[in-house]
Amino acid sequence: MTALKRVIVNADDLGRTPGVNRGVFEAHRAGIVTSATLMVNYPAAADAASLAKNSPQLGVGLHVALSGGRPTLPPEAIPSLVDSQGLLPAKPEGLAGAEPAHVVAEARAQLKRFRQLTGADPTHFDSHHHSHRRPEVLDALVTLAWETGRPVRNASPAVGERLRREGIPTTDRFLEDFYGDGATLDSLLRILGAMNVGTTELMCHPAVVDEELRRSSGYAEPRTRELAVLTSALAREAVQAAGVELVHFGQL
């Protein structure tokens, strides 16, 4: 039997803004996106969950957001995670010194909110700004994975090693090359053409850029280009030419 090359094309930040939602679902319906991860602590999350009901072939995971924005729990319940305004740190480095109990409590609260919005468990877990490259956040995602049996993003060699040691499903590799200046058609075609046997996750951030995204994110305008590339006929042709099977985390 010929070994398979399977690719999960995951769109991060679903639920962040209406324009992000629109871009993710367009990239799924008209492009090669197979999976997305939902940020439940943003106002557009409910809209994203509603739209997902009409796209059952899109795997939807939980994008645990512990940096940027507001927490799901009341700030007084997780004081080591928030500042004096009740906001989460802008970047994962701000989680240094966070109490592990607060991290796992907020992660569990986001999972509860995900279930309330979607009526289902997530297909998998990953994290905003790759915060689970930090040990205190990885511990929390490992806990969620134990409790649900769901996979976790293989965000780095160290993360992958921990997940395999714990018996938690994950992909063979994770690619974050399709981002910023690397989010071009030539880059995507090169990535697909060089795909290895096994299961690979390719991260992306498609969106129809709206004012809310421009105001709140340092990575906004390139998402328009990502959407155009991911919905290009040449991208689909490259998938076929490379002998790649497009899947989502629920199919691991």
N, C-alpha and C positions, 0 to 999 in steps of 0.2 A: 504493500500500500504506500502511495506517495505521501510523504510528510506534508502537513498543511502549514501554510503561512496565513495566520489569522491576525486581523487588525481591528482594534477598537479605536474609533475616532471619537474622542470625548470632548464635548464643548463645555468648558468651565463657565461658571457665573450665571447659570440660568436663574432667573428670578431677580437679578440685580436691578434691571430697569425694563420698562415695556419694550424698548428698542432691542435690548439683549434678547428678550424672549422671542421677539419677531425674527431676529437673525438666526437664533439657534434652530427654531422650527423650520425656517426656510432652508437652512443648511442640511437639515434632516430630510425634508420632503423632496428637495430638488438637488441634493448633493450627497456627500459621502459620510456625513455625521451619523453615527449609530447610537451615541450615548451622550448624556449630559449630566451635570451635577448641579443640584438645586441649592441655592442659598436661601434658607428659610427665614432669616432675620432681616429681610428687605421687603418693602411694600409690594413689589411686583411679584412676590413669590406665589400668592394665591392665583394670580392670573396665569402664571406658568403652570401651576398644577392643573388648572382647568384646561389649558391648551393641551397638556400631556394626555388627557383622557381621549383626545381625538387623534393621537399619534401613538398607538399601542406598540408599534415596532421600535420606538425609541426607548432604550434603557435609561432610567432616571435614577441617579444615585444622590447621595447627600454630600454637599460641599461644605464641610464643617468650617464655619467662619469664626475664628477666634482673634482675628486682626482686621481692623477696619469696621466701622459701623457700630451698631448697638447690639448688646447681647439679647438672647431670648429670655433669660431669667432676669428678675429684678436685680439691679446693680448691687443692692445691699446683701444679696445672697451669695455673691461671688466677688467680694471686694478686692481680692488680689489680681483680678483680671481687668479691672476698669480704672479709669482716672476719676478726677473729682467731678467731671460732668457725666459720669456713668458710661463712658465710651470705651470700647475695646482699643488696645494699642494699634497704631497705624500699621506696624509691621511685626512679624513674629518675634523679633529681637526684644520687643517690649513685654514678652511673656516671661522673660527671665525672672525667677523668683515667684512665679505663680504657684499657688498651692495645688497639688495634684487633684485633691478632692474637688476644687472649684473647676478645674479643667474638665474633668469627667462629668461633673454635674451639668455644665453648660452644653457639652457634647450630647449628653443624654436628652437634655431639654430640646435641642435642635432635632434630634431623632424623633422625639414625641411630636414636635410641631410638623415634621415631614409626614408622619403617619396621619395626623389630623388633616393636613392639606390634601394628601393623595389617596388616603385609604389603603396604603400598602407600605411594605418595607422598601427601603432603597435597594437598588441592584448592587450597590457598592458604596464605599466611603473614600473620599479624598479630602483635601483641605485647601482653604484659601491661602494664597502666598506660600503653598507647600509647608505650612506650619508643622505638619507631622514629621518633618525632618528633625524637629526638636524632640528630645526624648519624652518630655512630659505630655506632649500632644500625641505622639505615637502611642504611648501607654493608653491614652484615652480611646484612640481609634481601635487599638487591639482589643480593648474591653468591649467596645461596641461590636466588633467582629465576633468575639466569643459569644456574645449574647444573641446575635442574629444569624450567625453562620455566613455572613456576607463577605465578599472580597474587599481588599484595601489596595489603593494605588501603590505601586512599586516606585516610590518617588526618588529613591537613591539606592545605591548598592547596599548601604547599611540598613535601610528600611526593608529592602527585599530579603536580606539575610534574616532579619528579625521575624518577618512574616512567615518565611519558610520554616524557621525554627519552631514557630508557634502553630504550624499547620494551617495557616490562614491562606485561602486562595488569593492569588495575585497573578499578574502577567509575567512573562519571561523578561520583558524589558519595557522601559518607559522613555518616550521621546518628547522632548520639549523644544526641539529645533524650529518648529513651525510657529515662530513668535517674532514680533518686532520686524527687524530688517530681514529675518529669515522666512517671513510669512509671504512667500511669493509662489507663483505657479512653478517656476523652475525648481525651487527648493522642494516643493511637495512632490513633483514628478521624480526628483532624485531620491527622495526618502522612500517613496513607494517602490521604485525600481531596485533599491538596495535592501528591501525587506528580507529579514531572515526567517527561517523556519521557526515555528512556535507562535506564541501570542504576544503581540506588541500593542501597547497603548500609545496613541498619538494625541497629544493635547492640542486644543485649539480654542479660540475665543471669538467666534463670529458674532456680529451684531449689526443692526441698523442703528447707527450712532444717533442718540438723542441728547438733548441738553442736560438731562439728569446724569447721563454717563459722562459727558464732557466735564460737568461740574465736580463729579465725585471720584473720577478715576484718572490716573496718570497714563493709562493705556486705553485710549478711546479710538482715535481716527484709524489706526491700523486694522481695527476690527472690521471695517468696511471692506478692506482689501482681502482679509481672510475669508469673508463671506463670498466674495466674488470668485476666489480661487477654489474654495470648497464646493461650489456649485458649478464649476466649469465642466463642460463635456470632456475636456482633456483629462481632468482628474478621474472621472469614471472610466475612461478608456485606459488610463494608467493602472487602475486597480485590476481591470480585466487582463491587461497585458502582463502584469506581474504575477498573475495567478493567486491573488490575495482574496481571502474570504473576509468580508466585513461582518463583524459580530459585535455584541455588547457584553457587559460584565455578567449579565444574567445567563449567558451561554457558556461561561467558563466551566 
